[in-house]
């Protein structure tokens, strides 16, 4: 739990006590709405949020691992593509030779 949430909880407790001393209805309103705000702030701070750079670095590592895992497939696809381009060039050369 962050220091900010603990400080808010302390202020909320003091406000609830002060509200009950002044007026029980006011104290109840402070209790309910302050409790909601405190819960929202606690849930917001409990996420362990990361920075954009940290998330991008994690994504880059994941992409690098995927590329490394598929290196053999990519090499095989590259060879197949080069063979297909060679066949196309051969066909085009034959076709142009027949057209003359």
HELIX and SHEET records of a PDB file:
HELIX    1   1 UNK A    3  UNK A   22  1                                  20    
HELIX    2   2 UNK A   24  UNK A   45  1                                  22    
HELIX    3   3 UNK A   52  UNK A   69  1                                  18    
HELIX    4   4 UNK A   71  UNK A   99  1                                  29    
END                                                                             
